Amino acid sequence: MSALSPALQARLATPLQIGNLKVNSRVLQSPLSGVTDMVFRRLVRRYAPDSMMYTEMVNATGLHYVRDLPKIMEVDPNERPISIQLFDCRPDFLAEAAQKAVAEGADTVDINMGCPVNKITKNGGGSSLLREPATAEAIVRAVVQAVPVPVTVKTRIGWTENEINILEFAQRMQDAGAQMITVHGRTRAQGYNGPAKWEWIRQVKAALAIPVIANGDIFSVEAAVSCLEQTGADGVMCSRGTMGYPFLVGEIDYFLKTGDRKPVPTVIERLECAREHLQALWEYKGDRGVRQARKHMTWYAKGFPGAADLRGQLCLIENVQQGLDLIDQVIAKLLDQPEESELSEEIALPAGV
Ligand SMILES: Cc1cc2nc3c(=O)[nH]c(=O)nc-3n(C[C@H](O)[C@H](O)[C@H](O)COP(=O)(O)O)c2cc1C
């Protein structure tokens, strides 16, 4: 287990300052399309009450043509701090969308300049903006002018291995008025494969005055500490490590604040969390929520005897009761054989893998 050096603890003891916003945590929950809805964020926040959370990315053009806000943009007035993330390539639509985000309660507006998905990049959004820095700059300027809250950017290190341009790009975003930048240490071409190259994040941090958040491969407390040591970043953002494990942001936050390790949840506690997640998704979105819950449920069902069988069944559930019954049966079995659930903790897989 990495220890928390006094130097790192001292460096991170002050709040994260994003423009005029103070955030009392150096650990952020990333935007994850199809995952970080209000239900998921509520679970993460239970364990990480001070952390910044992000909505799923919202299409600014889509927003321009509809009257009602999409459900993915919904924010609970009690969930703070919260950022609404937008994507697009049109500065005017993004400025308009940012105003709607602020009206909905966003504490910051984040612009997605990292999404690798073809559907997004072929329309000029997401990571394709790394190849269009002038447009990216115009976007940040327009959004900064449009809203009173800090505007932030989330991006990658470049389009391909041969086009790594994060140093110039990040500088331009800062000059355009961005108040924080999150760097995912992979190129667009990498997708989610290969290790994140934290070395680039270190260089961005050394060059910029605004806070720099490191993202990519933060799957554990140990990884977060190494990343903060290696990059000098102002904070870390957790992503896939939280899928089926909404405890991660809180575990890291607690360690950074106290130097002590939070007890990891038992298998039964994780399954109880899965159960609550399923029930809440159903209450929030009805049958669509149950269909969306299938993937979450399979992420939770890991690291205990019979987990593979449970995953196979959970990804087929047709209604909420079916899912709850399946989870309850496994919990009852584990309670009956406590030694198995104890043993399984030793073989529990790391979160998100
Ligand atoms: C299912 C999924 C959905 C994602 N959705 C978004 C998104 O809406 N906005 C965004 O900026 N990044 C999105 N990302 C990227 C993550 O926020 C993060 O940058 C990436 O997963 C790298 O971190 P990791 O290696 O810790 O997973 C998504 C990633 C995944 C796997």
PDBQT file of the ligand as one rigid body, heavy atoms in Angstrom, charges set to zero:
ROOT
HETATM    1  C1  LIG A 401     -18.666   3.871 -20.878  1.00  0.00    +0.000 C 
HETATM    2  C2  LIG A 401     -17.866   5.139 -20.949  1.00  0.00    +0.000 A 
HETATM    3  C3  LIG A 401     -18.502   6.351 -21.152  1.00  0.00    +0.000 A 
HETATM    4  C4  LIG A 401     -17.786   7.539 -21.203  1.00  0.00    +0.000 A 
HETATM    5  N1  LIG A 401     -18.454   8.722 -21.357  1.00  0.00    +0.000 NA
HETATM    6  C5  LIG A 401     -17.756   9.896 -21.305  1.00  0.00    +0.000 A 
HETATM    7  C6  LIG A 401     -18.445  11.148 -21.373  1.00  0.00    +0.000 A 
HETATM    8  O1  LIG A 401     -19.682  11.230 -21.473  1.00  0.00    +0.000 OA
HETATM    9  N2  LIG A 401     -17.680  12.279 -21.315  1.00  0.00    +0.000 N 
HETATM   10  C7  LIG A 401     -16.317  12.238 -21.191  1.00  0.00    +0.000 A 
HETATM   11  O2  LIG A 401     -15.660  13.290 -21.146  1.00  0.00    +0.000 OA
HETATM   12  N3  LIG A 401     -15.655  11.070 -21.133  1.00  0.00    +0.000 NA
HETATM   13  C8  LIG A 401     -16.345   9.912 -21.169  1.00  0.00    +0.000 A 
HETATM   14  N4  LIG A 401     -15.676   8.723 -21.052  1.00  0.00    +0.000 N 
HETATM   15  C9  LIG A 401     -14.221   8.734 -20.800  1.00  0.00    +0.000 C 
HETATM   16  C10 LIG A 401     -13.898   8.686 -19.295  1.00  0.00    +0.000 C 
HETATM   17  O3  LIG A 401     -14.457   9.780 -18.610  1.00  0.00    +0.000 OA
HETATM   18  C11 LIG A 401     -12.378   8.650 -19.040  1.00  0.00    +0.000 C 
HETATM   19  O4  LIG A 401     -11.793   9.779 -19.620  1.00  0.00    +0.000 OA
HETATM   20  C12 LIG A 401     -11.712   7.381 -19.590  1.00  0.00    +0.000 C 
HETATM   21  O5  LIG A 401     -12.495   6.242 -19.312  1.00  0.00    +0.000 OA
HETATM   22  C13 LIG A 401     -10.294   7.204 -19.054  1.00  0.00    +0.000 C 
HETATM   23  O6  LIG A 401     -10.244   6.948 -17.689  1.00  0.00    +0.000 OA
HETATM   24  P1  LIG A 401     -10.077   5.410 -17.119  1.00  0.00    +0.000 P 
HETATM   25  O7  LIG A 401      -8.850   4.824 -17.772  1.00  0.00    +0.000 OA
HETATM   26  O8  LIG A 401      -9.892   5.618 -15.631  1.00  0.00    +0.000 OA
HETATM   27  O9  LIG A 401     -11.321   4.695 -17.451  1.00  0.00    +0.000 OA
HETATM   28  C14 LIG A 401     -16.364   7.518 -21.065  1.00  0.00    +0.000 A 
HETATM   29  C15 LIG A 401     -15.725   6.281 -20.884  1.00  0.00    +0.000 A 
HETATM   30  C16 LIG A 401     -16.446   5.109 -20.825  1.00  0.00    +0.000 A 
HETATM   31  C17 LIG A 401     -15.718   3.813 -20.607  1.00  0.00    +0.000 C 
ENDROOT
TORSDOF 0
